[in-house]
Amino acid sequence: MRELSDNSWGTVRLESPAVAKAPAFAKASADEMAGKLDLRDFLGMPDPRDSCLRKPEPCDDIYNGRATELNGSAKSCTMSQIDITQNFGQLADEVAQAASNAGREPQDVAIITVTKTRNVAEISEAVGAGALDLGENYVQEMVQKHEELASKDLPQQPQWHFIGHLQRNKVKYIVHFCHLIHAVDSVRLITELDKRAGQKQRKQRVLLQLDLAQEETKFGAPEEQLPELVEAAVDSQHLDWQGLMCMAPFSDNPEDARPYYARLRELRDKLSDEGVSSEHLRHLSMGMTSDYKVAIEEGATLIRVGQAIFGARDYH
């Protein structure tokens, strides 16, 4: 696996701003407290609407036989049980092999290491193993972890990807340091991101998220809204729209995810046929621990994996 860097992402050259240390998480303003702010998100509490949040299932961390199942229910593995460095190395090898098997170049697929619920010690070990692209679901957790890691003497600082649902009143907390925001799903969010990025005099990289499964518990725009999202993203002054993102419904069978990943690729190809620049279509963010090989076969360039690296989550 080739690591992503500020200068190279696959075959596309990018210009990345200097890494800046994020300020302490600001207090909510009066109008936010008056009703615009979701206090669960502001306080870092799990939001049941979160597109990535669900209760762990039995044997949830299935990854080439590495499953933790105790008394019929998934349990979180401790640091002593999990070798994060070994897991990341094995994952990188298997991602490279999956890409080769699909007739693709291994360096065209990047691992976004999902850090939701993970502590800084675990994340630091993963970074030391080569996990230089980190994905977080909650704004406050992302800001805090970014600050803590920025203060550490690491061989190389990671890049942060925001992969959860982003509320418009939280954009200001991450836009100055977030490398890529994956889940942009409304014109109003595009407008807010464009404004805040302009204030910071930077280009914010974004992906457009679609809810192809039409699940009530998931975020993302309906497929029929893609044209208006594309128009808004292309017309923005301070956004660098780079592709599409989706989530498949959870299933024990990775093949169940294939229709959704294939559809996202088809939509990408359709946009290309309609004349959308390839610079806007360079990434497909799709695939997780349970189905990333299928996602790679269908064209994923960014896979979002946590449990294969850290072990099953414990939400209790």
C-alpha positions in Angstrom: 0.0 0.0 0.0 1.2 3.5 -0.8 0.4 6.1 1.9 -1.6 9.2 1.0 0.4 12.4 1.4 -0.3 16.1 1.0 1.3 16.0 -2.4 -0.1 12.9 -3.9 -3.4 11.1 -3.9 -3.5 8.3 -6.3 -2.6 9.8 -9.7 -4.0 13.2 -8.8 -1.7 16.1 -7.6 -3.2 18.1 -4.8 -2.1 21.2 -3.1 -2.7 20.9 0.7 -2.5 23.8 3.2 -0.1 23.6 6.1 -1.4 21.6 9.1 -2.8 24.0 11.6 -3.6 23.3 15.2 -7.3 23.5 15.8 -8.5 25.8 18.6 -10.3 24.5 21.6 -13.9 23.5 20.9 -15.9 26.7 21.1 -19.0 27.1 23.2 -22.4 27.3 21.4 -23.7 30.7 20.5 -27.0 32.0 21.8 -28.9 31.2 18.6 -27.4 27.7 18.5 -28.6 27.1 22.0 -32.0 28.5 21.0 -32.6 25.5 18.8 -30.2 25.3 15.9 -27.7 23.1 17.8 -28.1 19.3 18.4 -26.8 19.1 22.0 -26.0 15.4 21.7 -23.6 16.1 18.8 -22.1 19.2 20.6 -21.4 17.2 23.7 -20.0 14.3 21.8 -22.9 12.0 22.6 -23.9 9.3 20.1 -26.7 10.5 17.8 -29.1 7.6 17.0 -29.6 9.2 13.5 -25.9 8.9 12.8 -25.3 7.1 9.4 -22.5 5.1 11.0 -24.1 4.3 14.3 -25.7 0.9 15.1 -25.6 -1.6 17.9 -22.8 -4.2 17.5 -24.1 -7.5 16.2 -22.8 -10.9 17.3 -19.5 -11.7 15.6 -19.6 -8.1 14.2 -15.9 -7.8 13.7 -15.7 -10.5 11.0 -12.5 -9.9 9.1 -10.8 -13.0 7.7 -11.7 -15.0 10.8 -10.7 -12.3 13.3 -14.0 -12.1 15.2 -14.6 -11.6 18.8 -17.8 -13.3 20.1 -18.4 -13.8 23.8 -21.6 -15.4 25.1 -23.3 -14.7 21.7 -22.7 -11.0 21.6 -19.9 -8.8 20.2 -17.5 -7.4 22.8 -14.8 -4.8 22.5 -11.3 -6.2 22.4 -8.7 -4.7 24.8 -5.4 -3.3 23.7 -3.7 -6.4 25.1 -5.8 -8.6 22.8 -5.4 -6.6 19.7 -2.1 -6.0 17.8 -3.0 -2.8 16.0 0.3 -2.6 14.1 0.0 -6.2 12.8 -3.7 -5.7 11.9 -3.0 -2.5 9.9 -0.1 -4.2 8.1 -2.2 -7.2 7.2 -5.1 -5.0 6.1 -2.8 -3.0 3.9 -1.5 -6.2 2.3 -5.0 -7.6 1.7 -6.3 -4.3 0.3 -3.3 -4.3 -2.2 -4.1 -7.9 -3.1 -7.8 -7.2 -3.6 -6.9 -4.3 -5.9 -4.6 -6.5 -7.9 -7.2 -9.2 -8.1 -9.6 -6.6 -9.5 -7.1 -5.5 -12.2 -6.3 -2.3 -10.4 -3.2 -0.7 -9.1 -2.8 -1.1 -5.3 -1.9 2.6 -4.8 -5.3 3.6 -6.2 -7.1 2.4 -3.1 -6.5 4.2 0.2 -7.5 3.1 3.7 -9.3 5.6 5.9 -8.8 4.4 9.4 -12.0 5.0 11.4 -11.2 6.3 14.9 -14.8 6.6 16.3 -14.7 5.6 20.0 -10.9 5.0 19.9 -8.5 6.7 22.3 -5.4 8.6 21.4 -3.1 5.8 22.4 -4.8 3.4 20.0 -4.8 5.9 17.3 -1.2 6.8 17.8 -0.2 3.1 17.4 -2.2 3.0 14.2 -0.5 6.1 12.9 2.9 4.6 13.8 1.9 1.6 11.7 1.2 3.8 8.7 -2.4 4.9 9.1 -2.0 8.4 7.9 -5.6 9.0 6.9 -8.0 9.1 9.9 -11.8 9.2 9.7 -14.0 10.5 12.5 -17.8 10.7 12.8 -18.2 13.4 15.5 -17.0 17.0 15.4 -16.0 17.3 19.0 -14.1 14.0 19.0 -12.3 15.0 15.8 -11.2 18.4 17.1 -10.0 16.9 20.4 -8.1 14.0 18.8 -6.6 16.4 16.2 -5.3 18.7 18.9 -3.9 15.8 21.0 -2.2 14.1 18.0 -0.8 17.5 16.8 1.0 17.9 20.1 2.6 14.5 19.9 6.1 13.8 18.4 4.9 11.5 15.6 7.0 10.6 12.6 4.3 12.1 10.4 1.1 13.8 11.2 -2.0 12.2 9.8 -4.7 13.8 7.7 -8.3 14.0 9.0 -11.4 12.9 7.1 -14.8 13.7 8.4 -17.1 10.8 7.6 -20.2 11.3 9.8 -23.2 13.5 9.4 -22.1 17.2 9.5 -24.5 19.8 10.8 -24.1 23.3 9.2 -23.4 24.9 12.6 -20.4 22.6 13.2 -18.6 23.4 9.9 -16.7 26.3 11.4 -15.0 23.9 13.9 -13.3 21.7 11.3 -13.0 23.5 8.0 -9.6 24.9 8.8 -7.9 21.5 9.2 -10.1 18.8 7.8 -8.5 17.2 4.7 -11.6 15.8 3.2 -15.3 15.9 4.2 -17.0 12.8 2.8 -20.7 13.3 3.7 -21.9 16.5 2.0 -25.6 15.8 1.3 -27.4 19.2 0.8 -27.1 22.4 -1.1 -27.4 24.3 2.2 -24.4 22.4 3.6 -22.4 23.2 0.4 -23.2 26.9 0.8 -22.1 26.9 4.4 -18.9 25.0 3.6 -18.1 27.4 0.8 -18.6 30.4 3.0 -16.5 29.1 5.9 -13.7 27.8 3.6 -13.6 31.3 2.0 -13.2 32.9 5.4 -10.2 30.6 6.0 -8.8 31.4 2.5 -8.5 27.7 1.6 -10.1 25.1 -0.7 -12.0 22.5 1.3 -12.1 19.0 -0.3 -15.5 17.4 -0.3 -17.4 14.4 -1.5 -21.2 14.2 -2.2 -23.0 11.5 -0.2 -26.0 9.6 -1.6 -28.4 7.4 0.2 -28.8 4.8 -2.4 -30.5 2.3 0.0 -33.1 4.8 1.0 -32.8 3.8 4.7 -34.5 6.1 7.2 -31.6 5.6 9.6 -29.0 6.8 7.1 -28.1 10.2 5.9 -27.3 11.2 2.3 -29.2 12.8 -0.5 -31.6 10.8 -2.7 -30.2 9.9 -6.1 -32.6 12.3 -7.8 -31.0 15.2 -6.0 -27.6 14.6 -7.4 -27.8 17.0 -10.3 -28.6 20.0 -8.0 -25.8 19.0 -5.6 -23.4 18.7 -8.6 -24.4 22.2 -9.8 -23.9 23.7 -6.4 -20.5 22.0 -5.9 -19.2 23.0 -9.3 -20.4 26.6 -8.8 -18.8 27.0 -5.4 -15.7 29.2 -5.1 -13.9 27.6 -2.2 -14.7 23.9 -2.5 -12.8 21.1 -4.3 -15.4 18.5 -5.1 -13.6 15.2 -5.7 -16.2 12.5 -5.9 -19.1 10.5 -4.4 -19.7 8.6 -1.2 -22.3 6.0 -0.1 -23.0 3.4 2.6 -24.6 0.0 2.0 -27.1 -1.5 4.5 -25.4 -3.7 7.0 -25.4 -7.4 6.1 -23.4 -10.5 7.1 -23.0 -11.2 3.3 -20.6 -8.8 1.6 -22.3 -9.5 -1.7 -25.4 -7.7 -0.5 -23.5 -4.5 -0.7 -22.5 -4.9 -4.3 -25.6 -3.4 -6.0 -25.2 -0.1 -4.0 -21.4 0.2 -4.8 -22.0 -0.7 -8.4 -24.7 1.9 -8.6 -22.4 4.6 -7.2 -19.8 3.8 -9.8 -22.5 3.9 -12.5 -23.5 7.4 -11.3 -19.9 8.5 -11.4 -19.6 7.2 -15.0 -22.8 8.9 -16.0 -21.6 12.2 -14.7 -18.4 11.7 -16.7 -20.4 10.9 -19.9 -22.3 14.1 -19.3 -19.1 16.1 -19.4 -18.3 16.5 -15.7 -14.5 17.0 -15.3 -12.5 14.0 -14.1 -11.1 16.1 -11.3 -14.5 16.1 -9.7 -14.9 12.3 -10.1 -11.6 11.0 -8.8 -12.9 9.3 -5.7 -15.6 6.8 -4.7 -15.7 6.5 -0.9 -17.4 3.2 -0.1 -16.7 -0.1 1.7 -16.1 -1.0 5.3 -14.5 -3.9 7.2 -17.2 -6.4 6.2 -17.4 -5.6 2.5 -14.3 -3.6 1.4 -13.2 -6.2 -1.1 -16.5 -6.0 -2.9 -16.2 -2.2 -2.8 -12.7 -2.4 -4.4 -14.0 -4.7 -7.1 -16.6 -2.0 -7.9 -14.2 0.9 -8.0 -13.7 2.2 -4.5 -10.7 4.5 -4.1 -11.3 5.2 -0.4 -12.4 2.5 2.0 -13.5 3.3 5.6 -12.2 0.6 8.0 -12.0 0.6 11.8 -12.9 -2.8 13.3 -10.4 -4.7 11.2 -7.7 -2.6 12.7 -8.9 -1.9 16.3 -11.3 -4.7 17.0 -15.0 -4.5 17.7 -16.4 -1.4 19.3 -17.9 -1.3 22.8 -20.7 1.3 22.9 -21.4 0.7 26.6 
